[in-house]
Amino acid sequence: RCQDNIRHGISTLPDAGRGAFATRSLKKGDKVSGSPLLHIPNRGFVDMHKLKKTLDGKWIRKKNEIVGKQLVMNYCWGHVASRLLLCPYGAGVNFINHNQTKANIKIKWAPHGIMSHNDSWLTLSSTEMYEHKVNLALDYIASTDIEVGDEIFLDYGSAWENALNKHKNRWLEDIPSEWIEYGPAEVWNRNFGNSPIRTSAEQQHEPYPKHLLVRCKKNLSKKNYIDQIKEKHDNQLFNISDKGVPCRILERYHNDRRAGEFLYDVELNLTSSKGKKKAIRREGVPRNAIQFVDAPYSTDIHLQNSFRFSPQIPDEIFPDAWRDNIRGNERYKVNT
């Protein structure tokens, strides 16, 4: 199903993150990719609710207090006239960004029987889809000639475009003050990776931002930790999957062997697979074995007023059977 027509890379759109790019030349009408769809019959399932803590210490959601939508909303196809969400999981298709003026592909329903697509589902209502497996799929078709290396764009629809513009105009009105100068751990590590780390005592008077945690290289827990660190180059100590282990910075002092550098005495706080906790002291730890990581649920995508809106299935292929009066059915009532 043409899964190798797309590669991901840094998008040409400002602030868009990653995008999808053509790996070969494609003619108008060619199939660029295809994707089965996981269906969510009621988009209210992706609501995020305000939480409250019970007397026994458990967190429960307050059903009537919705504070936002889950991030998955931005990756699932929908329609303003329906509660239904359709989430694609084909290779590369979730990297395809929106651009109304540069859109060079469009979506259409896959042929019956391909990728488990069942045309009869186009006549079902969303409430009839609860007890069924995957039965829907999309094809992504080139709407113009595409050259190797071109970025691939879709038109997410005017409703999506209008929602984004409205969000851009008002989002700063509701953002908490501490987020105005927010910087993720990645930026802190890049900008301050060679700066001295504050000791735990210093952090009592000059704390780091609440969304940052100090972590030490995982290999420091091994007895020959210094030898292992010396074998690594500065930019190899941490990789994308190594977030380090919790640690306290006990002391900072000058490195007698390298002028201008500091070494650290740290306390690693380790937890075994069985939940047993242990503290280990390590001395002479170099700065490049310590980094910042983002605290759980603290990055900008977790803001309650982050943009959440599903790309829109075009009217010309959206089945009438899926259209519903969202406000008229209390059981499936959702916010639009």
C-alpha positions as CSV (number, residue, x, y, z in Angstrom):
1,R,0.0,0.0,0.0
2,C,2.8,2.5,-1.0
3,Q,4.1,2.7,2.5
4,D,7.6,3.8,1.4
5,N,6.4,6.9,-0.6
6,I,6.7,9.0,2.6
7,R,9.6,9.9,4.9
8,H,9.5,12.2,7.8
9,G,11.8,15.2,8.4
10,I,11.8,18.8,9.6
11,S,8.8,20.6,8.1
12,T,9.3,23.7,5.9
13,L,6.5,25.4,7.8
14,P,7.6,27.6,10.7
15,D,6.9,26.0,14.1
16,A,5.3,22.9,12.6
17,G,7.9,20.5,13.9
18,R,8.1,17.5,11.6
19,G,6.5,16.9,8.2
20,A,6.1,14.3,5.5
21,F,8.2,14.3,2.3
22,A,8.0,12.4,-0.9
23,T,10.7,9.7,-1.4
24,R,9.9,9.4,-5.2
25,S,8.2,11.4,-8.0
26,L,4.4,11.0,-8.0
27,K,1.9,11.9,-10.7
28,K,-1.4,13.5,-10.2
29,G,-3.8,10.7,-9.2
30,D,-1.1,8.3,-7.8
31,K,-1.7,6.7,-4.5
32,V,0.7,8.3,-2.0
33,S,-0.2,6.2,1.0
34,G,-3.1,4.4,2.7
35,S,-4.2,3.9,6.3
36,P,-6.7,1.9,8.3
37,L,-8.7,3.9,10.8
38,L,-9.3,3.3,14.4
39,H,-12.8,4.7,15.2
40,I,-13.8,6.5,18.3
41,P,-17.7,6.6,18.2
42,N,-17.9,9.5,20.6
43,R,-15.3,12.2,20.7
44,G,-16.3,12.9,24.3
45,F,-14.0,10.0,25.1
46,V,-11.0,12.3,24.6
47,D,-12.2,14.9,27.0
48,M,-9.9,15.8,29.9
49,H,-11.6,16.4,33.2
50,K,-10.7,18.3,36.3
51,L,-9.4,16.0,39.0
52,K,-10.1,15.9,42.7
53,K,-8.4,13.9,45.5
54,T,-10.5,11.6,47.7
55,L,-10.0,11.1,51.4
56,D,-8.2,7.8,50.8
57,G,-5.7,9.6,48.5
58,K,-7.1,8.5,45.1
59,W,-7.6,10.9,42.2
60,I,-11.0,10.8,40.4
61,R,-12.3,12.9,37.6
62,K,-15.1,15.4,37.9
63,K,-17.4,14.4,35.0
64,N,-19.0,17.7,34.6
65,E,-15.8,19.8,34.6
66,I,-14.1,19.4,31.2
67,V,-10.8,21.3,31.0
68,G,-9.6,20.3,27.5
69,K,-9.1,17.6,25.0
70,Q,-6.4,14.9,24.7
71,L,-3.6,15.4,22.1
72,V,-4.9,12.5,20.0
73,M,-7.7,14.9,18.9
74,N,-5.3,16.6,16.6
75,Y,-4.4,13.4,14.8
76,C,-7.9,12.0,14.2
77,W,-10.2,12.9,11.3
78,G,-13.6,14.3,12.3
79,H,-16.4,16.6,11.2
80,V,-18.1,19.5,12.9
81,A,-21.5,17.7,12.3
82,S,-20.5,14.5,14.0
83,R,-19.2,13.1,17.3
84,L,-17.2,10.4,15.4
85,L,-13.4,10.5,15.3
86,L,-11.3,8.3,12.9
87,C,-7.6,7.9,13.8
88,P,-5.2,6.8,11.1
89,Y,-2.3,4.5,11.8
90,G,-0.6,4.1,8.4
91,A,3.1,4.7,8.0
92,G,4.0,8.3,7.9
93,V,0.5,9.7,7.4
94,N,0.4,11.5,10.8
95,F,3.4,13.6,9.7
96,I,1.4,15.2,6.9
97,N,0.8,18.9,7.8
98,H,-1.9,21.3,6.9
99,N,-1.5,24.0,4.3
100,Q,-4.5,25.1,2.3
101,T,-2.5,26.9,-0.4
102,K,0.1,24.2,-0.9
103,A,-2.1,21.1,-0.4
104,N,-0.9,18.5,-3.0
105,I,-2.8,15.4,-1.8
106,K,-6.4,14.6,-0.8
107,I,-8.1,11.8,0.9
108,K,-10.8,9.4,-0.3
109,W,-12.2,6.1,1.0
110,A,-10.2,3.0,0.2
111,P,-11.8,0.5,-2.2
112,H,-14.1,-2.0,-0.5
113,G,-12.1,-5.0,0.9
114,I,-8.7,-3.1,0.9
115,M,-7.1,-2.6,4.3
116,S,-10.3,-4.1,5.8
117,H,-12.4,-1.2,4.5
118,N,-16.1,-2.0,4.4
119,D,-18.3,0.2,2.4
120,S,-21.3,-0.8,4.4
121,W,-19.9,1.2,7.3
122,L,-20.5,4.4,5.4
123,T,-24.2,3.8,6.1
124,L,-23.9,3.2,9.8
125,S,-24.5,5.8,12.5
126,S,-21.7,6.4,15.0
127,T,-23.7,4.7,17.7
128,E,-23.8,1.5,15.7
129,M,-20.0,1.2,15.6
130,Y,-19.3,0.5,19.3
131,E,-19.1,-3.3,19.1
132,H,-17.0,-3.6,15.9
133,K,-13.4,-4.0,14.8
134,V,-11.6,-1.9,12.3
135,N,-13.7,-1.5,9.1
136,L,-12.7,1.8,7.6
137,A,-9.6,3.0,5.7
138,L,-8.4,6.0,3.7
139,D,-6.3,6.4,0.6
140,Y,-4.1,9.5,0.2
141,I,-4.1,10.5,-3.4
142,A,-1.8,13.0,-5.2
143,S,-3.9,16.0,-6.4
144,T,-1.0,17.4,-8.4
145,D,2.4,16.2,-9.6
146,I,4.9,15.8,-6.7
147,E,8.7,15.7,-7.0
148,V,11.2,13.8,-4.9
149,G,11.8,15.7,-1.7
150,D,8.7,17.8,-1.9
151,E,6.8,18.3,1.4
152,I,3.4,16.7,1.3
153,F,0.5,18.7,2.5
154,L,-3.2,18.2,3.2
155,D,-6.1,20.7,3.5
156,Y,-7.5,20.0,7.0
157,G,-10.6,22.1,6.1
158,S,-11.8,25.6,6.6
159,A,-13.3,24.8,10.0
160,W,-9.8,23.6,11.2
161,E,-8.2,26.7,9.7
162,N,-10.7,29.0,11.4
163,A,-10.3,27.2,14.7
164,L,-6.5,27.6,14.6
165,N,-6.6,31.3,13.7
166,K,-9.1,31.9,16.6
167,H,-6.8,30.0,19.0
168,K,-3.8,32.1,17.9
169,N,-5.6,35.3,18.6
170,R,-6.8,34.4,22.1
171,W,-4.5,31.8,23.6
172,L,-2.2,34.3,25.5
173,E,-5.3,35.6,27.3
174,D,-5.7,32.4,29.3
175,I,-2.1,31.2,29.7
176,P,-0.7,31.1,33.3
177,S,2.0,33.6,33.9
178,E,4.7,30.9,34.5
179,W,4.2,29.7,31.0
180,I,5.0,33.0,29.3
181,E,8.8,32.4,29.4
182,Y,8.6,28.6,29.3
183,G,11.5,26.7,27.9
184,P,11.6,22.9,27.6
185,A,14.4,20.8,29.1
186,E,15.9,20.3,25.7
187,V,16.5,24.1,25.4
188,W,17.9,24.3,28.9
189,N,20.4,21.5,28.2
190,R,21.4,23.1,24.9
191,N,21.8,26.6,26.4
192,F,23.2,25.8,29.8
193,G,24.7,22.3,29.3
194,N,28.1,23.6,30.3
195,S,27.0,25.9,33.1
196,P,27.5,24.9,36.8
197,I,24.6,23.0,38.3
198,R,23.2,24.4,41.5
199,T,23.6,22.2,44.5
200,S,20.4,21.0,46.4
201,A,21.2,23.6,49.1
202,E,21.5,26.4,46.5
203,Q,18.2,25.3,44.9
204,Q,16.4,26.0,48.2
205,H,17.1,29.7,47.6
206,E,17.3,29.8,43.8
207,P,15.2,26.9,42.5
208,Y,15.0,25.9,38.9
209,P,11.6,26.3,37.1
210,K,8.9,23.9,38.4
211,H,8.8,22.0,35.1
212,L,12.5,21.0,35.2
213,L,14.0,18.0,37.1
214,V,17.7,17.3,37.6
215,R,18.7,13.8,36.5
216,C,22.0,12.0,36.5
217,K,23.4,9.5,34.0
218,K,22.0,6.0,34.7
219,N,25.5,4.4,34.4
220,L,26.6,6.2,37.6
221,S,24.9,3.4,39.5
222,K,27.6,1.0,38.4
223,K,30.8,0.6,40.4
224,N,33.1,1.5,37.5
225,Y,31.0,4.6,36.6
226,I,34.0,6.9,36.1
227,D,35.6,4.6,33.6
228,Q,32.3,4.4,31.7
229,I,31.9,8.1,31.6
230,K,35.4,8.7,30.3
231,E,34.7,6.3,27.4
232,K,31.9,8.6,26.2
233,H,32.1,11.9,24.3
234,D,30.2,14.8,25.8
235,N,27.3,14.6,23.4
236,Q,27.0,10.8,23.8
237,L,26.4,10.6,27.5
238,F,22.6,10.9,27.2
239,N,20.5,9.6,24.4
240,I,16.8,10.1,23.5
241,S,15.7,7.1,25.6
242,D,17.9,7.8,28.6
243,K,16.2,10.3,30.9
244,G,18.6,9.5,33.7
245,V,17.8,8.8,37.3
246,P,16.7,11.1,40.1
247,C,19.7,12.6,42.0
248,R,20.6,15.3,44.5
249,I,23.6,17.5,43.9
250,L,25.4,17.5,47.2
251,E,28.7,19.4,46.5
252,R,30.3,21.3,43.6
253,Y,34.0,21.9,43.5
254,H,36.7,22.8,41.0
255,N,38.3,20.0,38.9
256,D,42.0,20.2,39.7
257,R,42.9,18.5,36.4
258,R,40.9,20.7,34.1
259,A,40.9,24.4,34.7
260,G,37.5,26.1,34.7
261,E,35.5,22.9,35.1
262,F,33.6,21.6,38.1
263,L,33.0,18.1,39.5
264,Y,30.1,17.1,41.6
265,D,29.2,14.8,44.5
266,V,25.7,13.4,43.9
267,E,23.2,11.1,45.6
268,L,21.4,8.8,43.2
269,N,17.9,7.8,44.2
270,L,17.2,4.4,42.7
271,T,14.1,2.3,42.7
272,S,14.3,-1.5,41.8
273,S,11.7,-3.3,39.7
274,K,10.1,-4.5,42.9
275,G,9.8,-1.0,44.2
276,K,12.7,-1.1,46.7
277,K,14.4,2.3,47.1
278,K,18.1,2.8,47.6
279,A,20.4,5.9,47.7
280,I,23.9,5.7,46.3
281,R,26.6,8.5,46.7
282,R,28.9,9.1,43.8
283,E,31.9,11.5,43.8
284,G,33.8,13.3,41.1
285,V,30.9,13.3,38.7
286,P,31.5,15.6,35.6
287,R,28.9,18.1,34.5
288,N,28.1,16.2,31.3
289,A,26.7,13.3,33.4
290,I,24.0,15.6,34.7
291,Q,21.0,17.0,32.7
292,F,17.6,18.5,32.9
293,V,14.4,16.6,32.0
294,D,10.8,17.8,31.8
295,A,8.7,16.9,34.8
296,P,5.7,14.6,33.9
297,Y,2.8,16.4,32.3
298,S,4.7,19.7,32.4
299,T,5.5,20.3,28.7
300,D,3.5,22.9,26.6
301,I,1.3,20.2,25.0
302,H,-0.3,19.7,28.5
303,L,-1.5,23.2,28.7
304,Q,-5.3,23.2,29.3
305,N,-5.7,25.8,26.5
306,S,-3.5,24.0,23.9
307,F,-4.9,23.8,20.4
308,R,-7.1,20.8,20.0
309,F,-9.2,20.3,16.8
310,S,-9.5,17.4,14.5
311,P,-8.7,17.6,10.8
312,Q,-11.9,17.7,8.9
313,I,-13.2,15.0,6.5
314,P,-14.3,16.9,3.3
315,D,-18.1,17.3,3.0
316,E,-18.1,15.6,-0.4
317,I,-17.0,12.3,1.1
318,F,-18.5,12.5,4.5
319,P,-21.5,10.1,4.8
320,D,-24.9,11.5,5.7
321,A,-25.4,8.6,8.1
322,W,-22.6,10.0,10.3
323,R,-24.1,13.4,10.7
324,D,-25.9,13.8,14.0
325,N,-27.4,16.4,16.3
326,I,-24.7,16.4,18.9
327,R,-26.7,18.6,21.3
328,G,-29.9,16.5,21.0
329,N,-28.6,13.3,22.7
330,E,-27.5,13.6,26.3
331,R,-25.8,10.3,26.4
332,Y,-23.3,11.3,23.7
333,K,-23.3,15.0,24.4
334,V,-19.9,16.6,23.7
335,N,-18.5,20.1,23.4
336,T,-18.0,21.4,19.9
